[in-house]
């Protein structure tokens, strides 16, 4: 898969929401959510279900690279335009915003290979690069929950980052990544994943700037 699209099964999205504590917030909670690799909306749809049941007054910003997926997200945004927004910038590693998000939910591409994206990438881009950039947009006290692969285990840079921000990593092996909602991206019978949970404890502008610089340089 050139674009490393593993559309998120509803069962995984529900685990992400449970892990994040999002479904336990008080009624009428306000805030802003980021979905930086929104695919064709599986995570967004489940978030909307929770928000409707709990009467949350929250907004969701979506970033998505694939044009076909963006069309699906636009349909969702058209239904609830006061809640869901599709960002004009389609490449999250180039996305810039002054918004600081209370929640980030994400299932980024596991590994974008330079050799398969000639003329586009300066270097291989991994899921942990997407997580780092999303962390830079997280509000103080905000929560980030991601599903990633296992490439971070071979990256001293990624492991140092996760340790520094106090990330909780929960591995899950041979996940049955199937269901009608993932068929567009293809099913995988045994996928090894890691849940990443980060609650932001410190705002360091210099660290944010470094993360944004490093991740944006992955693309030409």
Backbone as JSON Lines, residues from 0, in Angstrom:
{"i":0,"aa":"X","n":[0.83,-1.19,0.0],"ca":[0.0,0.0,0.0],"c":[0.87,1.25,0.0]}
{"i":1,"aa":"X","n":[0.86,1.97,-1.09],"ca":[1.72,3.13,-1.23],"c":[1.41,4.18,-0.17]}
{"i":2,"aa":"X","n":[0.12,4.43,0.08],"ca":[-0.27,5.47,1.04],"c":[-0.53,4.93,2.44]}
{"i":3,"aa":"X","n":[-0.28,3.63,2.63],"ca":[-0.4,3.03,3.96],"c":[-1.75,3.34,4.63]}
{"i":4,"aa":"X","n":[-2.82,3.16,3.88],"ca":[-4.16,3.42,4.4],"c":[-4.73,2.16,5.03]}
{"i":5,"aa":"X","n":[-4.9,2.19,6.34],"ca":[-5.56,1.11,7.08],"c":[-6.77,1.75,7.76]}
{"i":6,"aa":"X","n":[-7.9,1.77,7.04],"ca":[-9.08,2.44,7.58],"c":[-9.51,1.78,8.88]}
{"i":7,"aa":"X","n":[-9.83,2.59,9.87],"ca":[-9.98,2.12,11.24],"c":[-11.3,1.39,11.46]}
{"i":8,"aa":"X","n":[-11.27,0.13,11.89],"ca":[-12.5,-0.59,12.21],"c":[-13.22,0.07,13.38]}
{"i":9,"aa":"X","n":[-14.53,-0.01,13.38],"ca":[-15.32,0.58,14.46],"c":[-14.91,0.04,15.82]}
{"i":10,"aa":"X","n":[-14.58,-1.24,15.88],"ca":[-14.17,-1.84,17.16],"c":[-12.91,-1.18,17.71]}
{"i":11,"aa":"X","n":[-11.98,-0.82,16.83],"ca":[-10.75,-0.15,17.24],"c":[-11.05,1.28,17.67]}
{"i":12,"aa":"X","n":[-11.91,1.96,16.93],"ca":[-12.28,3.34,17.29],"c":[-12.91,3.37,18.69]}
{"i":13,"aa":"X","n":[-13.76,2.4,18.97],"ca":[-14.39,2.35,20.29],"c":[-13.36,2.12,21.39]}
{"i":14,"aa":"X","n":[-12.35,1.31,21.1],"ca":[-11.28,1.11,22.08],"c":[-10.49,2.39,22.29]}
{"i":15,"aa":"X","n":[-10.25,3.13,21.22],"ca":[-9.53,4.4,21.31],"c":[-10.31,5.38,22.18]}
{"i":16,"aa":"X","n":[-11.61,5.45,21.97],"ca":[-12.44,6.37,22.74],"c":[-12.46,5.98,24.21]}
{"i":17,"aa":"X","n":[-12.57,4.68,24.47],"ca":[-12.56,4.21,25.85],"c":[-11.22,4.5,26.52]}
{"i":18,"aa":"X","n":[-10.13,4.25,25.81],"ca":[-8.78,4.47,26.32],"c":[-8.56,5.95,26.64]}
{"i":19,"aa":"X","n":[-9.14,6.82,25.84],"ca":[-8.94,8.27,26.0],"c":[-9.79,8.86,27.12]}
{"i":20,"aa":"X","n":[-10.87,8.17,27.5],"ca":[-11.79,8.71,28.48],"c":[-12.78,9.71,27.9]}
{"i":21,"aa":"X","n":[-12.8,9.83,26.57],"ca":[-13.66,10.81,25.9],"c":[-15.14,10.6,26.2]}
{"i":22,"aa":"X","n":[-15.53,9.35,26.35],"ca":[-16.95,9.04,26.56],"c":[-17.37,9.23,28.01]}
{"i":23,"aa":"X","n":[-16.45,9.65,28.88],"ca":[-16.75,9.83,30.3],"c":[-16.81,11.29,30.71]}
{"i":24,"aa":"X","n":[-16.73,12.2,29.74],"ca":[-16.76,13.62,30.05],"c":[-18.15,14.04,30.51]}
{"i":25,"aa":"X","n":[-18.23,15.17,31.19],"ca":[-19.52,15.7,31.62],"c":[-20.34,16.13,30.42]}
{"i":26,"aa":"X","n":[-21.65,16.08,30.56],"ca":[-22.52,16.56,29.49],"c":[-22.23,18.03,29.2]}
{"i":27,"aa":"X","n":[-22.42,18.4,27.94],"ca":[-22.25,19.77,27.47],"c":[-20.8,20.24,27.51]}
{"i":28,"aa":"X","n":[-19.85,19.31,27.61],"ca":[-18.44,19.67,27.56],"c":[-18.14,20.36,26.23]}
{"i":29,"aa":"X","n":[-17.36,21.44,26.3],"ca":[-16.97,22.15,25.09],"c":[-15.5,21.85,24.77]}
{"i":30,"aa":"X","n":[-15.11,22.04,23.53],"ca":[-13.71,21.8,23.18],"c":[-13.52,21.61,21.7]}
{"i":31,"aa":"X","n":[-12.28,21.3,21.33],"ca":[-11.89,21.18,19.94],"c":[-11.11,19.88,19.75]}
{"i":32,"aa":"X","n":[-11.45,19.15,18.69],"ca":[-10.83,17.85,18.4],"c":[-10.12,17.93,17.06]}
{"i":33,"aa":"X","n":[-8.97,17.27,16.97],"ca":[-8.24,17.16,15.71],"c":[-8.19,15.7,15.27]}
{"i":34,"aa":"X","n":[-8.49,15.47,13.99],"ca":[-8.29,14.16,13.36],"c":[-7.37,14.41,12.16]}
{"i":35,"aa":"X","n":[-6.06,14.21,12.34],"ca":[-5.1,14.63,11.33],"c":[-4.88,13.7,10.14]}
{"i":36,"aa":"X","n":[-5.47,12.52,10.16],"ca":[-5.4,11.6,9.02],"c":[-6.75,10.92,8.95]}
{"i":37,"aa":"X","n":[-7.74,11.69,8.55],"ca":[-9.15,11.35,8.78],"c":[-9.71,10.26,7.88]}
{"i":38,"aa":"X","n":[-8.95,9.85,6.85],"ca":[-9.44,8.77,6.0],"c":[-10.79,9.1,5.4]}
{"i":39,"aa":"X","n":[-11.69,8.14,5.45],"ca":[-13.03,8.44,4.95],"c":[-14.04,8.55,6.09]}
{"i":40,"aa":"X","n":[-13.52,8.84,7.31],"ca":[-14.4,9.3,8.38],"c":[-14.81,8.3,9.43]}
{"i":41,"aa":"X","n":[-14.18,7.13,9.52],"ca":[-14.6,6.15,10.52],"c":[-14.46,6.67,11.95]}
{"i":42,"aa":"X","n":[-13.36,7.32,12.26],"ca":[-13.17,7.86,13.6],"c":[-14.13,9.02,13.84]}
{"i":43,"aa":"X","n":[-14.24,9.9,12.86],"ca":[-15.12,11.06,12.99],"c":[-16.56,10.65,13.26]}
{"i":44,"aa":"X","n":[-17.03,9.66,12.54],"ca":[-18.42,9.21,12.7],"c":[-18.68,8.69,14.11]}
{"i":45,"aa":"X","n":[-17.74,7.93,14.65],"ca":[-17.93,7.39,16.0],"c":[-17.84,8.49,17.04]}
{"i":46,"aa":"X","n":[-16.97,9.46,16.83],"ca":[-16.9,10.61,17.73],"c":[-18.22,11.38,17.73]}
{"i":47,"aa":"X","n":[-18.79,11.54,16.56],"ca":[-20.07,12.24,16.45],"c":[-21.18,11.5,17.19]}
{"i":48,"aa":"X","n":[-21.15,10.17,17.14],"ca":[-22.14,9.37,17.87],"c":[-22.04,9.63,19.37]}
{"i":49,"aa":"X","n":[-20.81,9.63,19.89],"ca":[-20.6,9.89,21.32],"c":[-21.02,11.31,21.67]}
{"i":50,"aa":"X","n":[-20.64,12.27,20.85],"ca":[-20.96,13.67,21.1],"c":[-22.47,13.91,21.15]}
{"i":51,"aa":"X","n":[-23.19,13.22,20.26],"ca":[-24.64,13.37,20.23],"c":[-25.28,12.79,21.5]}
{"i":52,"aa":"X","n":[-24.81,11.62,21.9],"ca":[-25.37,10.96,23.09],"c":[-25.08,11.75,24.36]}
{"i":53,"aa":"X","n":[-23.87,12.3,24.45],"ca":[-23.43,12.99,25.66],"c":[-23.69,14.49,25.62]}
{"i":54,"aa":"X","n":[-24.21,14.98,24.49],"ca":[-24.52,16.4,24.33],"c":[-23.28,17.29,24.45]}
{"i":55,"aa":"X","n":[-22.15,16.78,23.93],"ca":[-20.93,17.59,23.94],"c":[-21.07,18.73,22.92]}
{"i":56,"aa":"X","n":[-20.53,19.86,23.27],"ca":[-20.49,21.0,22.36],"c":[-19.05,21.17,21.87]}
{"i":57,"aa":"X","n":[-18.66,20.29,20.94],"ca":[-17.28,20.25,20.49],"c":[-17.22,20.33,18.96]}
{"i":58,"aa":"X","n":[-16.07,20.77,18.47],"ca":[-15.84,20.86,17.04],"c":[-14.73,19.9,16.64]}
{"i":59,"aa":"X","n":[-14.79,19.4,15.41],"ca":[-13.79,18.46,14.9],"c":[-13.16,19.04,13.64]}
{"i":60,"aa":"X","n":[-11.84,19.19,13.65],"ca":[-11.1,19.6,12.46],"c":[-10.47,18.35,11.84]}
{"i":61,"aa":"X","n":[-10.68,18.17,10.55],"ca":[-10.17,16.99,9.85],"c":[-9.12,17.39,8.81]}
{"i":62,"aa":"X","n":[-8.05,16.64,8.76],"ca":[-7.04,16.8,7.72],"c":[-6.94,15.47,6.97]}
{"i":63,"aa":"X","n":[-6.93,15.54,5.66],"ca":[-6.87,14.31,4.87],"c":[-6.22,14.59,3.52]}
{"i":64,"aa":"X","n":[-5.32,13.69,3.12],"ca":[-4.51,13.86,1.92],"c":[-5.21,13.38,0.65]}
{"i":65,"aa":"X","n":[-5.86,12.24,0.73],"ca":[-6.45,11.59,-0.44],"c":[-7.72,12.31,-0.89]}
{"i":66,"aa":"X","n":[-7.78,12.65,-2.16],"ca":[-8.9,13.44,-2.67],"c":[-10.23,12.69,-2.58]}
{"i":67,"aa":"X","n":[-10.21,11.41,-2.85],"ca":[-11.45,10.62,-2.76],"c":[-11.96,10.58,-1.32]}
{"i":68,"aa":"X","n":[-11.04,10.43,-0.39],"ca":[-11.43,10.45,1.03],"c":[-11.96,11.82,1.43]}
{"i":69,"aa":"X","n":[-11.35,12.87,0.92],"ca":[-11.81,14.23,1.23],"c":[-13.26,14.43,0.79]}
{"i":70,"aa":"X","n":[-13.62,13.84,-0.32],"ca":[-15.0,13.95,-0.79],"c":[-15.97,13.32,0.21]}
{"i":71,"aa":"X","n":[-15.57,12.18,0.78],"ca":[-16.42,11.53,1.79],"c":[-16.53,12.4,3.04]}
{"i":72,"aa":"X","n":[-15.42,13.0,3.43],"ca":[-15.42,13.86,4.62],"c":[-16.25,15.13,4.39]}
{"i":73,"aa":"X","n":[-16.22,15.63,3.18],"ca":[-17.03,16.8,2.85],"c":[-18.52,16.51,3.0]}
{"i":74,"aa":"X","n":[-18.91,15.28,2.69],"ca":[-20.31,14.89,2.86],"c":[-20.7,14.93,4.33]}
{"i":75,"aa":"X","n":[-19.8,14.47,5.2],"ca":[-20.06,14.52,6.65],"c":[-20.13,15.97,7.11]}
{"i":76,"aa":"X","n":[-19.19,16.78,6.64],"ca":[-19.16,18.19,7.04],"c":[-20.41,18.93,6.57]}
{"i":77,"aa":"X","n":[-20.94,18.54,5.42],"ca":[-22.16,19.18,4.91],"c":[-23.36,18.88,5.81]}
{"i":78,"aa":"X","n":[-23.36,17.72,6.46],"ca":[-24.47,17.33,7.33],"c":[-24.41,18.09,8.65]}
{"i":79,"aa":"X","n":[-23.2,18.25,9.19],"ca":[-23.03,18.96,10.48],"c":[-21.96,20.04,10.32]}
{"i":80,"aa":"X","n":[-22.24,21.07,9.53],"ca":[-21.21,22.08,9.23],"c":[-20.74,22.89,10.43]}
{"i":81,"aa":"X","n":[-21.55,22.94,11.47],"ca":[-21.16,23.69,12.67],"c":[-20.24,22.86,13.58]}
{"i":82,"aa":"X","n":[-20.07,21.58,13.24],"ca":[-19.29,20.68,14.08],"c":[-18.02,20.21,13.36]}
{"i":83,"aa":"X","n":[-18.16,19.74,12.12],"ca":[-17.04,19.14,11.39],"c":[-16.53,20.09,10.32]}
{"i":84,"aa":"X","n":[-15.21,20.29,10.3],"ca":[-14.58,21.12,9.28],"c":[-13.46,20.33,8.61]}
{"i":85,"aa":"X","n":[-13.42,20.38,7.29],"ca":[-12.33,19.77,6.53],"c":[-11.33,20.86,6.2]}
{"i":86,"aa":"X","n":[-10.11,20.72,6.69],"ca":[-9.1,21.75,6.52],"c":[-8.63,21.84,5.07]}
{"i":87,"aa":"X","n":[-8.32,23.05,4.65],"ca":[-7.85,23.27,3.27],"c":[-6.51,22.6,3.02]}
{"i":88,"aa":"X","n":[-5.63,22.6,4.02],"ca":[-4.34,21.93,3.91],"c":[-4.56,20.43,4.02]}
{"i":89,"aa":"X","n":[-4.23,19.71,2.95],"ca":[-4.49,18.27,2.94],"c":[-3.34,17.44,3.52]}
{"i":90,"aa":"X","n":[-2.15,18.02,3.57],"ca":[-0.96,17.31,4.05],"c":[-0.71,17.68,5.51]}
{"i":91,"aa":"X","n":[-0.93,16.75,6.43],"ca":[-0.82,17.09,7.84],"c":[0.6,17.48,8.24]}
{"i":92,"aa":"X","n":[1.6,16.93,7.57],"ca":[2.98,17.28,7.91],"c":[3.35,18.68,7.43]}
{"i":93,"aa":"X","n":[2.39,19.34,6.79],"ca":[2.54,20.75,6.42],"c":[1.47,21.62,7.12]}
{"i":94,"aa":"X","n":[0.61,20.99,7.85],"ca":[-0.52,21.69,8.48],"c":[-0.02,22.6,9.61]}
{"i":95,"aa":"X","n":[-0.51,23.84,9.59],"ca":[-0.19,24.82,10.63],"c":[-1.49,25.43,11.14]}
{"i":96,"aa":"X","n":[-1.6,25.58,12.45],"ca":[-2.79,26.19,13.03],"c":[-2.44,26.82,14.37]}
{"i":97,"aa":"X","n":[-3.19,27.85,14.73],"ca":[-3.02,28.46,16.06],"c":[-3.93,27.79,17.08]}
{"i":98,"aa":"X","n":[-4.82,26.92,16.6],"ca":[-5.73,26.2,17.5],"c":[-4.96,25.19,18.33]}
{"i":99,"aa":"X","n":[-5.33,25.09,19.59],"ca":[-4.77,24.05,20.47],"c":[-5.93,23.16,20.9]}
{"i":100,"aa":"X","n":[-5.76,21.87,20.63],"ca":[-6.86,20.91,20.72],"c":[-6.91,20.19,22.06]}
{"i":101,"aa":"X","n":[-8.14,20.01,22.56],"ca":[-8.33,19.26,23.8],"c":[-8.19,17.75,23.57]}
{"i":102,"aa":"X","n":[-8.5,17.32,22.35],"ca":[-8.36,15.9,22.0],"c":[-7.81,15.75,20.59]}
{"i":103,"aa":"X","n":[-6.97,14.74,20.42],"ca":[-6.52,14.32,19.09],"c":[-6.76,12.82,19.0]}
{"i":104,"aa":"X","n":[-7.46,12.4,17.95],"ca":[-7.67,10.98,17.66],"c":[-7.07,10.72,16.28]}
{"i":105,"aa":"X","n":[-6.23,9.69,16.18],"ca":[-5.55,9.51,14.9],"c":[-5.11,8.07,14.64]}
{"i":106,"aa":"X","n":[-5.19,7.71,13.37],"ca":[-4.64,6.45,12.86],"c":[-3.85,6.82,11.62]}
{"i":107,"aa":"X","n":[-2.61,7.31,11.8],"ca":[-1.84,7.83,10.67],"c":[-1.24,6.72,9.81]}
{"i":108,"aa":"X","n":[-0.74,7.07,8.62],"ca":[-0.02,6.08,7.8],"c":[1.14,5.5,8.6]}
{"i":109,"aa":"X","n":[1.3,4.19,8.57],"ca":[2.34,3.55,9.36],"c":[3.74,3.88,8.83]}
{"i":110,"aa":"X","n":[3.9,3.87,7.49],"ca":[5.23,4.08,6.92],"c":[5.09,4.52,5.46]}
{"i":111,"aa":"X","n":[5.39,5.79,5.19],"ca":[5.42,6.3,3.83],"c":[6.87,6.25,3.34]}
{"i":112,"aa":"X","n":[7.12,5.46,2.31],"ca":[8.48,5.24,1.85],"c":[8.89,6.23,0.76]}
{"i":113,"aa":"X","n":[10.06,6.81,0.95],"ca":[10.6,7.78,-0.01],"c":[10.67,7.18,-1.42]}
{"i":114,"aa":"X","n":[11.09,5.92,-1.52],"ca":[11.27,5.29,-2.83],"c":[9.96,5.11,-3.59]}
{"i":115,"aa":"X","n":[8.86,5.1,-2.84],"ca":[7.55,4.97,-3.48],"c":[6.87,6.32,-3.71]}
{"i":116,"aa":"X","n":[7.49,7.37,-3.2],"ca":[6.96,8.73,-3.35],"c":[8.07,9.64,-3.88]}
{"i":117,"aa":"X","n":[8.67,9.23,-4.99],"ca":[9.78,9.98,-5.57],"c":[9.34,11.38,-5.97]}
{"i":118,"aa":"X","n":[10.15,12.36,-5.61],"ca":[9.82,13.75,-5.92],"c":[8.89,14.39,-4.92]}
{"i":119,"aa":"X","n":[8.45,13.6,-3.94],"ca":[7.5,14.12,-2.93],"c":[8.14,14.13,-1.55]}
{"i":120,"aa":"X","n":[8.75,13.01,-1.16],"ca":[9.35,12.88,0.17],"c":[10.86,13.07,0.13]}
{"i":121,"aa":"X","n":[11.38,13.78,1.12],"ca":[12.82,13.9,1.3],"c":[13.38,12.7,2.06]}
{"i":122,"aa":"X","n":[12.53,12.08,2.85],"ca":[12.93,10.93,3.67],"c":[11.68,10.12,4.0]}
{"i":123,"aa":"X","n":[11.88,8.91,4.49],"ca":[10.73,8.11,4.9],"c":[9.98,8.82,6.03]}
{"i":124,"aa":"X","n":[8.66,8.77,5.98],"ca":[7.82,9.37,7.02],"c":[7.08,8.25,7.73]}
{"i":125,"aa":"X","n":[7.17,8.25,9.05],"ca":[6.56,7.2,9.87],"c":[5.38,7.74,10.67]}
{"i":126,"aa":"X","n":[4.59,6.8,11.17],"ca":[3.43,7.18,11.98],"c":[3.81,8.05,13.17]}
{"i":127,"aa":"X","n":[4.98,7.77,13.77],"ca":[5.36,8.56,14.94],"c":[5.66,10.02,14.59]}
{"i":128,"aa":"X","n":[6.03,10.31,13.33],"ca":[6.19,11.69,12.91],"c":[4.86,12.43,12.95]}
{"i":129,"aa":"X","n":[3.8,11.75,12.52],"ca":[2.47,12.33,12.57],"c":[2.04,12.57,14.02]}
{"i":130,"aa":"X","n":[2.34,11.62,14.89],"ca":[1.99,11.76,16.31],"c":[2.73,12.95,16.91]}
{"i":131,"aa":"X","n":[4.01,13.09,16.61],"ca":[4.79,14.21,17.14],"c":[4.19,15.55,16.71]}
{"i":132,"aa":"X","n":[3.85,15.66,15.44],"ca":[3.3,16.93,14.95],"c":[1.95,17.22,15.6]}
{"i":133,"aa":"X","n":[1.13,16.2,15.77],"ca":[-0.17,16.39,16.42],"c":[0.02,16.83,17.87]}
{"i":134,"aa":"X","n":[1.02,16.27,18.53],"ca":[1.32,16.65,19.91],"c":[1.61,18.14,20.01]}
{"i":135,"aa":"X","n":[2.27,18.7,19.01],"ca":[2.61,20.13,19.01],"c":[1.36,21.01,19.01]}
{"i":136,"aa":"X","n":[0.23,20.46,18.56],"ca":[-1.02,21.22,18.52],"c":[-1.95,20.89,19.7]}
{"i":137,"aa":"X","n":[-1.46,20.1,20.62],"ca":[-2.28,19.66,21.75],"c":[-2.28,20.73,22.84]}
{"i":138,"aa":"X","n":[-3.45,21.01,23.4],"ca":[-3.56,21.99,24.48],"c":[-2.96,21.42,25.76]}
{"i":139,"aa":"X","n":[-2.59,22.29,26.68],"ca":[-2.12,21.85,27.99],"c":[-3.24,21.07,28.67]}
{"i":140,"aa":"X","n":[-2.94,19.85,29.09],"ca":[-3.97,18.98,29.67],"c":[-4.74,18.2,28.64]}
{"i":141,"aa":"X","n":[-4.46,18.47,27.36],"ca":[-5.15,17.78,26.28],"c":[-4.68,16.34,26.14]}
{"i":142,"aa":"X","n":[-5.5,15.52,25.48],"ca":[-5.24,14.09,25.34],"c":[-5.11,13.71,23.88]}
{"i":143,"aa":"X","n":[-4.05,12.96,23.58],"ca":[-3.84,12.42,22.24],"c":[-3.91,10.9,22.33]}
{"i":144,"aa":"X","n":[-4.69,10.31,21.43],"ca":[-4.78,8.86,21.35],"c":[-4.58,8.46,19.89]}
{"i":145,"aa":"X","n":[-3.62,7.57,19.68],"ca":[-3.27,7.17,18.31],"c":[-3.13,5.66,18.21]}
{"i":146,"aa":"X","n":[-3.33,5.17,16.99],"ca":[-3.02,3.78,16.66],"c":[-1.86,3.82,15.68]}
{"i":147,"aa":"X","n":[-0.76,3.18,16.04],"ca":[0.42,3.16,15.17],"c":[0.95,1.73,15.06]}
{"i":148,"aa":"X","n":[1.94,1.56,14.19],"ca":[2.57,0.25,14.03],"c":[3.7,0.06,15.03]}
{"i":149,"aa":"X","n":[4.74,-0.65,14.62],"ca":[5.84,-0.96,15.53],"c":[7.19,-0.39,15.08]}
{"i":150,"aa":"X","n":[7.2,0.46,14.06],"ca":[8.46,1.0,13.56],"c":[9.16,1.87,14.61]}
{"i":151,"aa":"X","n":[8.39,2.43,15.54],"ca":[8.98,3.29,16.57],"c":[9.99,2.53,17.43]}
{"i":152,"aa":"X","n":[9.81,1.21,17.51],"ca":[10.71,0.41,18.35],"c":[12.15,0.44,17.84]}
{"i":153,"aa":"X","n":[12.33,0.75,16.56],"ca":[13.67,0.8,15.98],"c":[14.19,2.24,15.83]}
{"i":154,"aa":"X","n":[13.44,3.18,16.37],"ca":[13.82,4.59,16.26],"c":[14.16,5.17,17.64]}
{"i":155,"aa":"X","n":[15.42,5.48,17.86],"ca":[15.83,6.09,19.13],"c":[15.16,7.44,19.31]}
{"i":156,"aa":"X","n":[14.98,8.15,18.21],"ca":[14.33,9.47,18.23],"c":[12.89,9.36,18.72]}
{"i":157,"aa":"X","n":[12.16,8.39,18.18],"ca":[10.76,8.21,18.57],"c":[10.64,7.76,20.02]}
{"i":158,"aa":"X","n":[11.48,6.81,20.41],"ca":[11.42,6.31,21.79],"c":[11.78,7.4,22.79]}
{"i":159,"aa":"X","n":[12.73,8.25,22.45],"ca":[13.1,9.37,23.32],"c":[11.94,10.34,23.45]}
{"i":160,"aa":"X","n":[11.27,10.62,22.35],"ca":[10.11,11.52,22.38],"c":[9.0,10.95,23.26]}
{"i":161,"aa":"X","n":[8.64,9.69,23.04],"ca":[7.56,9.07,23.82],"c":[7.89,9.08,25.31]}
{"i":162,"aa":"X","n":[9.14,8.83,25.65],"ca":[9.53,8.84,27.06],"c":[9.43,10.25,27.63]}
{"i":163,"aa":"X","n":[9.87,11.24,26.87],"ca":[9.88,12.63,27.34],"c":[8.47,13.13,27.64]}
{"i":164,"aa":"X","n":[7.51,12.77,26.8],"ca":[6.14,13.28,26.98],"c":[5.29,12.36,27.84]}
{"i":165,"aa":"X","n":[5.89,11.29,28.36],"ca":[5.16,10.38,29.24],"c":[4.1,9.57,28.54]}
{"i":166,"aa":"X","n":[4.38,9.19,27.32],"ca":[3.41,8.42,26.54],"c":[3.19,7.04,27.14]}
{"i":167,"aa":"X","n":[1.95,6.62,27.17],"ca":[1.6,5.25,27.56],"c":[1.4,4.45,26.28]}
{"i":168,"aa":"X","n":[2.16,3.38,26.13],"ca":[2.12,2.56,24.92],"c":[1.52,1.19,25.25]}
{"i":169,"aa":"X","n":[0.48,0.85,24.54],"ca":[-0.22,-0.41,24.79],"c":[-0.23,-1.23,23.5]}
{"i":170,"aa":"X","n":[0.52,-2.33,23.49],"ca":[0.64,-3.16,22.3],"c":[-0.52,-4.15,22.19]}
{"i":171,"aa":"X","n":[-0.91,-4.39,20.95],"ca":[-1.94,-5.38,20.68],"c":[-1.52,-6.15,19.44]}
{"i":172,"aa":"X","n":[-1.36,-7.45,19.58],"ca":[-0.83,-8.27,18.49],"c":[-1.93,-8.99,17.7]}
{"i":173,"aa":"X","n":[-1.63,-9.17,16.42],"ca":[-2.49,-9.95,15.52],"c":[-3.95,-9.51,15.58]}
{"i":174,"aa":"X","n":[-4.14,-8.22,15.44],"ca":[-5.5,-7.65,15.44],"c":[-6.2,-8.02,14.14]}
{"i":175,"aa":"X","n":[-7.42,-8.45,14.26],"ca":[-8.24,-8.79,13.1],"c":[-8.83,-7.5,12.54]}
{"i":176,"aa":"X","n":[-8.13,-6.91,11.59],"ca":[-8.47,-5.59,11.06],"c":[-9.44,-5.77,9.89]}
{"i":177,"aa":"X","n":[-10.69,-6.09,10.23],"ca":[-11.67,-6.41,9.2],"c":[-12.99,-5.72,9.5]}
{"i":178,"aa":"X","n":[-13.91,-5.85,8.55],"ca":[-15.23,-5.27,8.71],"c":[-15.6,-4.44,7.49]}
{"i":179,"aa":"X","n":[-16.89,-4.23,7.28],"ca":[-17.36,-3.49,6.11],"c":[-16.75,-2.1,6.03]}
{"i":180,"aa":"X","n":[-16.5,-1.49,7.2],"ca":[-16.01,-0.11,7.22],"c":[-14.55,0.02,6.82]}
{"i":181,"aa":"X","n":[-13.82,-1.1,6.71],"ca":[-12.4,-1.02,6.33],"c":[-12.13,-1.58,4.93]}
{"i":182,"aa":"X","n":[-13.13,-2.09,4.27],"ca":[-12.9,-2.76,2.99],"c":[-12.35,-1.82,1.93]}
{"i":183,"aa":"X","n":[-12.66,-0.55,2.05],"ca":[-12.14,0.38,1.07],"c":[-10.62,0.41,1.09]}
{"i":184,"aa":"X","n":[-10.05,0.21,2.25],"ca":[-8.6,0.2,2.37],"c":[-8.03,-1.2,2.39]}
{"i":185,"aa":"X","n":[-8.89,-2.2,2.36],"ca":[-8.44,-3.58,2.39],"c":[-8.34,-4.14,3.79]}
{"i":186,"aa":"X","n":[-8.67,-5.4,3.95],"ca":[-8.65,-6.04,5.26],"c":[-7.29,-6.68,5.54]}
{"i":187,"aa":"X","n":[-6.95,-6.73,6.81],"ca":[-5.72,-7.39,7.26],"c":[-6.11,-8.35,8.39]}
{"i":188,"aa":"X","n":[-5.72,-9.61,8.26],"ca":[-6.16,-10.61,9.23],"c":[-5.36,-10.61,10.52]}
{"i":189,"aa":"X","n":[-4.12,-10.12,10.49],"ca":[-3.28,-10.14,11.69],"c":[-2.33,-8.95,11.68]}
{"i":190,"aa":"X","n":[-2.78,-7.84,12.23],"ca":[-2.0,-6.61,12.23],"c":[-1.54,-6.29,13.65]}
{"i":191,"aa":"X","n":[-0.23,-6.1,13.81],"ca":[0.32,-5.73,15.11],"c":[0.28,-4.21,15.26]}
{"i":192,"aa":"X","n":[-0.4,-3.73,16.29],"ca":[-0.57,-2.29,16.48],"c":[-0.13,-1.87,17.89]}
{"i":193,"aa":"X","n":[-0.03,-0.58,18.08],"ca":[0.25,0.0,19.39],"c":[-0.68,1.18,19.61]}
{"i":194,"aa":"X","n":[-1.37,1.19,20.74],"ca":[-2.13,2.37,21.13],"c":[-1.17,3.33,21.83]}
{"i":195,"aa":"X","n":[-1.24,4.59,21.47],"ca":[-0.43,5.62,22.12],"c":[-1.37,6.57,22.86]}
{"i":196,"aa":"X","n":[-1.12,6.75,24.15],"ca":[-1.91,7.69,24.95],"c":[-0.96,8.74,25.53]}
{"i":197,"aa":"X","n":[-1.23,10.01,25.24],"ca":[-0.43,11.11,25.77],"c":[-1.35,12.17,26.35]}
{"i":198,"aa":"X","n":[-1.08,12.56,27.57],"ca":[-1.76,13.71,28.16],"c":[-0.72,14.8,28.33]}
{"i":199,"aa":"X","n":[-0.94,15.92,27.69],"ca":[0.1,16.95,27.68],"c":[0.23,17.64,29.03]}
{"i":200,"aa":"X","n":[1.44,17.6,29.58],"ca":[1.72,18.13,30.91],"c":[2.5,19.43,30.86]}
{"i":201,"aa":"X","n":[3.08,19.75,29.71],"ca":[3.96,20.91,29.62],"c":[3.88,21.52,28.24]}
{"i":202,"aa":"X","n":[3.91,22.84,28.17],"ca":[3.97,23.55,26.89],"c":[5.35,24.14,26.75]}
{"i":203,"aa":"X","n":[6.07,23.7,25.74],"ca":[7.43,24.16,25.46],"c":[7.46,24.65,24.02]}
{"i":204,"aa":"X","n":[7.41,25.97,23.84],"ca":[7.33,26.54,22.49],"c":[8.53,26.15,21.64]}
{"i":205,"aa":"X","n":[9.7,26.09,22.23],"ca":[10.89,25.73,21.47],"c":[10.79,24.28,20.97]}
{"i":206,"aa":"X","n":[10.26,23.4,21.84],"ca":[10.06,22.0,21.43],"c":[9.04,21.91,20.31]}
{"i":207,"aa":"X","n":[7.94,22.66,20.41],"ca":[6.92,22.67,19.36],"c":[7.53,23.09,18.03]}
{"i":208,"aa":"X","n":[8.29,24.17,18.04],"ca":[8.89,24.68,16.8],"c":[9.82,23.65,16.18]}
{"i":209,"aa":"X","n":[10.57,22.94,17.01],"ca":[11.5,21.92,16.51],"c":[10.74,20.77,15.86]}
{"i":210,"aa":"X","n":[9.66,20.33,16.51],"ca":[8.84,19.24,15.96],"c":[8.25,19.66,14.62]}
{"i":211,"aa":"X","n":[7.69,20.86,14.54],"ca":[7.07,21.33,13.31],"c":[8.11,21.44,12.19]}
{"i":212,"aa":"X","n":[9.28,21.89,12.51],"ca":[10.35,22.03,11.52],"c":[10.78,20.66,10.99]}
{"i":213,"aa":"X","n":[11.06,19.73,11.89],"ca":[11.54,18.41,11.5],"c":[10.52,17.67,10.65]}
{"i":214,"aa":"X","n":[9.27,17.68,11.08],"ca":[8.24,16.92,10.36],"c":[7.89,17.56,9.02]}
{"i":215,"aa":"X","n":[7.91,18.88,8.94],"ca":[7.59,19.54,7.66],"c":[8.68,19.3,6.63]}
{"i":216,"aa":"X","n":[9.92,19.09,7.08],"ca":[11.04,18.86,6.17],"c":[11.03,17.47,5.53]}
{"i":217,"aa":"X","n":[10.15,16.6,5.99],"ca":[10.05,15.27,5.39],"c":[9.53,15.35,3.96]}
{"i":218,"aa":"X","n":[8.74,16.4,3.69],"ca":[8.18,16.6,2.34],"c":[8.97,17.67,1.6]}
{"i":219,"aa":"X","n":[9.08,17.51,0.29],"ca":[9.78,18.48,-0.53],"c":[8.98,19.78,-0.65]}
